[in-house]
Structure formats: C-alpha cells, structure tokens
Amino acid sequence: MVSSVPRLVIAAPSSGSGKTTVATGLMAAFAARGLAVSGHKVGPDYIDPGYHALATGRVGRNLDAYLCGPELVAPLFLHGASGCDLAVVEGVMGLYDGAAGEGELASTAHVAKLLRAPVVLVVDASSQSRSVAALVHGFASWDPEVRVGGVILNKVGSDRHEELLRDALDSAGVPVLGVLRRAAQVDTPSRHLGLVPVAERHLAAVDSVGAMAAQVARGCDLAALEALARAAGPVPGGSAPWTPVLPTHDHPTRWAERPGPVVAVAGGEAFTFSYAEHTELLTAAGAEVVTFDPLRDEQLPEGTAGLVIGGGFPEVYAAELSANEPLRKAVAELALGGAPVAAECAGLLYLCRELDGKPMCGVLDATARMSERLTLGYRDAVAVGDSVLTVAGTRMRGHEFHRTVVEPGAGPAPAWGVRTPVRRVEGFVQQGVHASYLHTHWASEPGVARRFVERCRTS
C-alpha cells in the first residue's frame, strides 16, 4: 500500500489571488512532463475540479473536512491519487479560512496538516512591493504545523517590480518558486456562482488550461516544486485508501446473480455538479450507472429504475429544459410512479412546477425563481423521516450554494431539519422522491448509496 504520494497544496492569502490558475497550470505542466498527476480541491467546489480533470486527464476530486469529516481526508486523497506520480491540491479562500465559527475546520491549512503536505503560497503582488515580505512571513509563521515551502508571485508587472519583490522576500526565509506576469489569456469567464463550468465551454476551456500550463511552465521552477512535493513523506496516520465497496453481511452472491438496476444520472451542461465518489458508490452497490442529458435526450435511459439529479445551472438553461417536454414527462411519470429519485439543488429546481415562469417536471408542488440573494454555507442536517436515501434521524453535513428560491421551501414531509444557525425544515420527501437544496457527500454516509440502489431493485 502506497501512502507517500508526492504532493503540494496551493494556497493563497485570500480568494482572487490566482490559486486556480497556478494549481491547474501546475497540474497540466507536470502532466506534460510525463507525470501521472492527481488533482484535488479543498472544499465543496464542483467547478474547479472540472478544470483539474482537463489538466490531468483524471477525475478531479474534492477534499472536504466538514462534509466528510477530518478522518476521511487522507483516505479520500489516497483513493484519488492511486497510481499517480504526484498530486496537486488547490486550496479554498485564504489559507486559514475555514467553516464559519469552527476554527480551522475545513480550511486549506487544516487539509494541509491532515495530509502533512507542503504549502505553496500564491500571492497577488500587483499592488505591493516590500510589504510582500511581511505578508508572507505572517502566513508562514502563523501556525508552526503548516509548512509553507515556497511562494509564487502572481500578477507581477515588470522586471523592476520582480526585483523589488525578490529583494524583500530574501529576508522572509521562504523561497520564491515562481513569478507570473499579468496574462489576460489565462482568465476564465465567471458568472453568478463562480467560473463557467468546463462542460459549457469545453474547447475554450482546453485553450485556457493550455495557456495556464504555458504560463506556469515559463514562470515557475518546476524542478524545485517537484522536489518540494517529493519531500512530503508518508501521509500521516497510516491511512488506507478509501474504497466505495461496503462491508456486508449478505451472502456474497446475493446481488451478483441478479442484473443491477439502471440508475440514470443527469449530466450535460445544465447538471455539472457531482462528486465522483457518488457514482463509484452506486456502482459498488450494484447499480448500472448511465448518464443522460436533460437538454438533449428526450427519453430516460432504457430500463431506468432510479434517478439522480445533482447540482448545476438549470436557471441558465430554463428555456431549453422546458422545451424538452418529452423528457420532462418521462421524469414525472417515473417519479410519480414511485421510483427512487434523489435531487440536489439544481435537481430540486428541475422537479418543481416551474422555474422563472418556465414549466419544469411538475413532480413537486412548488415554484422556483432566481434571486438577488446568495445563499451560501455549510449546514448540519438531520433526516426528518424515512426516505430512499436515509432513515429518520440520520445526521449528515451538507452545503448550500445558490441564488434561487423555492416556494414553499419544504413539503408536508420535509427532507431535512437544518441548523443555519436558525433551525428550520427544508426539502421534500414524497413517494420515492428526496429533493433538497443540500449538497451532501455520500462518502460520509456510504449507506445512502446502498439504500438507494436497494430501493431501485424493489420499487
């Protein structure tokens, strides 16, 4: 069992410093040198891992100490990095910013400590010179358990600006491992919830990742960065890689003798938010997972016994989703017939009667609309009643991230009781449907996938 994957954590003093550009560029630059690279993202972000996947040719993975618990961070990392020569972990927000009111929990620093991984600090140097030394010194000395192994200076304006920055950092004791000049061509477009996902701009995204790789290869000391990654040593705690295969007391041939139920998973441009572990857990539980595109496919996959509709941007594609009336009717017939349906955030909107006045599937007696208000944050949740995913009383942690409103916010049988910190009920459970705004990570409660697949077998 290999637990000493060479690894780097790419962090920054704050959001907007250039972490995604540097992390994605490093992944692509290392891959171009013939290394098998594993890309990871701290926190619940679904979009950045899509760019990581383009850079590495492997599925992007998330490491979230809040959603999954600190004890799963190293096993999930080892699972994702299996067979790789090097792993790059992109941080979230500022290095020490964690879950609100929870200290370091789920911060980039927390994950770096759990992995015992060296940190490379990306600093936006566009409006400073000598002050950069004080900033880097502060971040490097704040927590002695966090090893800041180097700094990459981003948005440097000129040779003279670079000289001033390097002179200042000579006294900080942290080596400069890269200097990146301002380069508009590596910018990626954003909208109301962050970067535009890869699935919506694939060719342009390929060009963006190529530009990131070229800029990083040109401006960074890749040999020194690789050496820093290789000095990380074993992942602490003797962790074994996470596995989607669950222990069971059933006879080992109980399910193998029967064909697995088809679980249709929504994909395409409108539904891009998913964790790779969910599909892996469904498959390990015996399902045949088939992806479909609600924008283009007029029927569900043949033999669909259950439906998973994750997050994404249905509000951007409301007209196109509404125009695909045959699929909307097929989804409604499946759901109203009692088949298991798990819907998160975008999936919740799609199951409503309408979204911004456009007809949707009509499974839920609710309407959805865009809002100016951003709803964002981690949530502690408890299942109000039994459903296709959980039994009453099951506790899970989730995350909300949307600019939409569903009215009413909960059905007669809610999905979750949530503390935000105000206690409220949220979501809908009816027949086989479990629909909610909450994004959850099933690796934290893998029985969710098994329960869902078993319901697909028996419904």
Summary of the structure (lengths in Angstrom):
residues: 459
radius of gyration: 22.7
end to end distance: 40.1
largest distance: 71.0
contacts: 1649
relative contact order: 0.12
helix: 32%
strand: 26%
